[in-house]
Amino acid sequence: MNILITGGAGFIGSSLAKSLLKANHEVSIIDHFSTSYHVERKMEQVEQIKRIGPVAIHEFDLLDEEKTIAHFNEHSYDSVIHLAALPGVQPSLTDPHAYIDQDIKVTVNVLRAAGLSGVSQVLFGSSSSVYGDQEGPVTESIANGKVKSPYAAAKAGAESFCHAYQSLYGFKLTILRFFTVYGPWGRPDMAIPLFLTKLLNGEPIHIYGRHQSRDFTYIDDIVNGIFLALNQTNQSEIYNLGSGKPVRLEDLIRLLMNYFPDANVVDETFRAGDVRHTWSNIEKAKKDLGYVPEIGFEEGLRRTVEWAKNYHD
């Protein structure tokens, strides 16, 4: 299968690309190497992909509609996995227009280009943030639009455009709502990688509410879920990809202190825009896709800490 990954130099995209290459798929990547986190890290991730097999790297901004459509017309992609997005809740509070550009307008350009060029399947990487602050475990049908941040609003809006363009062009659509993905090569601004970097540098870590909880999901399970979704047969479906087992931040801190007993933890007040809890109901993905998370949190954290120490060195 000839597969395009947008945002393929990022955390999830690069991990997925390596797995697709190992499964003998043809893989292309579009990424404009934004500075949402260090470009050097993204280049390292691309080099990791190239060690697995040949991959076509196309560097341009998908916000350019004309170039996006031309690119799709020049290539015969079977499936497009759209992961390109501007990440992060807190930055979206200060620069919401950037999220309209990169998370909504870019998605529209990709959907339209996919439809016009005859792509048969589109997978869209969405987020648990579309559920707002609802009590879990949340099922796919209860997203009600009452989100907590511009980032979440952009993801919810992009989902609506996915449905609109699926209706217009008839491609197979799968929306995947990811729940707090972590693991080796994790995005540096996410909680676990951020904590590990600070701990390895001997710096304090800041917690914005110990009683919050997150449905931390190991990267290998997310990649496996995307693989399974490539084979889903319905025309339009939404799936939660999570662990189904939320972890309180105070328990995360306790586990980290097993590795860093001298950690300096600073308690801060809860931040606007954040949600207090995430918890996925993954029964639909289990039933339809055969998705079953395999990496428990303590094991996933152990692997992540080991990787971070080696990478830091």
N, C-alpha and C positions, 0 to 999 in steps of 0.2 A: 504494500500500500504506500502511496506517495502522500506524505503527511507534512503539513506546515504547522509549525508552532510559532505563534506570535508571542513576543516576550520570552523567547527561548533561551536568552542568556541569563535569565533570572533564576531564582532558587528552584521553584517547581519546574519551570520550563527546561532547565538544564538537566535536572534529575530525570525528567521524562524523556528527554532526547536520548540520553545514554541508554535507557531501557528499550526504547523503540529501535535503536540501532542494533542492540544485542538480539532483538527479535527479527532482524533482517528487513526492517522497513526502510524505505527511502525517507530521509528527514531533511527538511529545510527550516530555517529559522529567520524570522524578521525581528530585529531589535534595533532601537535607536540609541541604546547605551546611555540612557538618561542618568542624571546625577542624583536620582532619588536615593541611591546608595552608591558606594565607591565603584567607579567604572573599572578600576583595576581588579576588583573582585569578580565582576562580570566577565572580564577578559580571561581570568583564571578559570572560570567555569566553562567558557568556550573551549579553552585548551583541554580541559578534562573530557569534554565531549569528543573532540577530535582524536583523542587517544583511543576511543572505542571504534570509530569508523568514519567514513567520509560524510560530511554534512555541509550543506550549502548555507552560507551566512549572508544575509542581505541586511545591510545597515541603512535604514531610513525611517522617518517618522510617519507612522500610519495616519497621522492627522492630515497628511497630504492626500486628499481624496483622489486626485487625478493620477498620482504616482501609484497609489494602492490599487486602483482599478486596472491600470496598465500592467502592473506586476502580476496580478491574478490572471489576466488574459494571456500573459506570456508563459504561464506555467499551468500544468494540468494536475492540480491537487485533487486527491480523492477525499481527503478529510482536512479540516482546519481546526486546530485546537487553539482557541483564542484566550491567551493568558496575559497578554500585554495590558498593563493598567498602571496607574499611579497609586501606590499603596499607602496605607497609614491613616489612622483616624485623626490624630492630633494635628498633623499638617493641613488636613482638609478644613479645619476650623479657621485657619488664617488665609488660606488660598483656595477657596471653593471653586473658583473659575477654572483652575488648572485641572480639577477633577472632572468638570463638565467636558473639558477638551479631551483629556486622555482616557477617561473611563466611559464616557457616553459617545462623544463625537467619533473617537477612534473605533469604538465598537460598531457604530452605524456604518462607517466606511468599510470595515471588514465584512460585515453582513451583506452590504450591497455588492461589494466586489465578489464575494463568494457566490451570491445569487446570479449575478450577471455572467460569471465565468462557468457556471454549471457545476460548482462543487456539490457533491452529494451529501456531505455530512459536516455539521458544525457543532463543536463542543465549546461551551462557554464556561470559563472559570469564574464563578460568582463567590459569594462570601456568606458566612453565617451572620454577618452584620445586617442582612436584610430582615432578620427577625426582630430587630430592636431589642428591647429588654424583657421579652416574654419569658415566662417560666418554662423550663424544659421538663422532659425532653421534647423538642419541637419537631413537628412533622412538616413536610414540604408544603402542605396546604394552608398553613396558618400565617404565612407572611402577610401582613396587613398594611404595609406601607408606612407604619409608624416607627420610623427609624430614628437613630440618635445622633447622626453626624452627616455632614455633606458626603463623606466617602461612602457611607451606607446608602444614602439617597442615590448616588451615582450608580452604584451596583444594582439597586432596585430598578432604576430607570433603564439601565442597559439590558436587564432581563426583559423588560417590556418591549424594547426594540427587537430583541431576539425573537420573541413570539410574532411580532409584526412582520419581520422579514421572512420568517419561516412560512407564514401564511402566504406571503407574496410569491415566494420562489419555490416552495415545496421541498427544500432540503430537509434531511433528518436533523433534528435539533436535540441536543442534550445539554441541560444546564446543571452544573455541578457546584453545589454550595460547600466550600471548603471550611472546615473548623480548625482554626489555630494550628497551622502546620509548623512542625519543627523538625530538626535533625541536622546532620552534617551539611555544611554550606548554607545554613539557614540565613534568612534575610537579617542583616545586622541590626535593624531597628526593632525587631520583634523581641518579646520579653526574654526568652531563654538565651538567644545569642547575645543580646545586649548585656544581660546579667553576667554571662560567662566572660565576655570581653573585659568588663569592669573587674570581676573577681580575679582574673588572670593578671590584670594590671595593678592589683592591690587597691582598687578604688571602691568606694561605697556603692551599694545598689539601693535604688529608691523604689518603694512599694506604695502604690496608690490605692490601698485598701486590701488588707490581708484576707478578708473574708470573700473577696471575689473568687470566682472559679472559671476555668476555661476547659473546653473539650479539646485538650492537646492531642494532635493526630500526627503520628510519625510519617515522615516523607515517603517511605517505601509503601505504606498503606495507601496514601493518596495516589501515588503513581499506579499502583495496582488497580485502584478504583477507576482511574482514567482509562487504563487498558481495557477493563471490563466494559466500560461505557462505550468504547469504540464499537462494541458488538451488540449494543442494545438495538432492538428491532422496531420499536415504536417510532412514530414520526416526531413526537414532541414530548419530552419527559424532563422532570426535575428530580435530582437526587441529592440528599445530604451525604457528604463524605466526611465522617468524623470517627472518633473512637467509640462514642456512645458512653464514655465514662469520664465525666468532668473531674478536674483536679483543683482543689482549693489552692490559692496562691501561698497560703501559709504552709501547706504541705510541700509545695514546690521549694520554698525556702528551706524547710527542714531537710529535704533530700539533698539540696545543694550544699548544705552545711556538712554533710557527710564527706564531701569532696573538698570543701573549703571551710574548715572549722573556725577560722579566724575572720569569717566574712563580717563586714560592717553593713548592717541593714538599717536603712533610714525609712521610717514610716511617714508618708505624706497623705494629704487629704485626697479624696476621690476626685477625679478629673471629669469635667464636662465632656460629653461626646462619647465616653466609654460606656460599655454595658457592664452590668455587675456579674452576669453569669451567661455562659453558653453551654448548651447540652443538646447533642443531636440525637434524634430518633433515626436510626439507620435501617429500620426494618424494611423499608421499600427497596433500598439498595441491596440488602441481603436477598430479598425475594426475587427481584427482577434481574439483578446482575451477578448474584453469588458473591457479593462483597462482604468479606469478613476481616476486620482488622486483626493483624497477627502480632504486632509489636506492642507490648504493654508499656506503660509510662516509665516505670523504673528502668526497664531495659533500654528503652529509647533514650532516656536521659543519660544513662551510662555511656551509650554509644556516642551521644552528642558531646558529652564532656571529654571523652577520650579524643574525639576528632578535634575539638577546640584546643585542647592542650597541644596536640601535635601541630596543628596549624599555627598556633601562637608561637611555638618554638621555631 
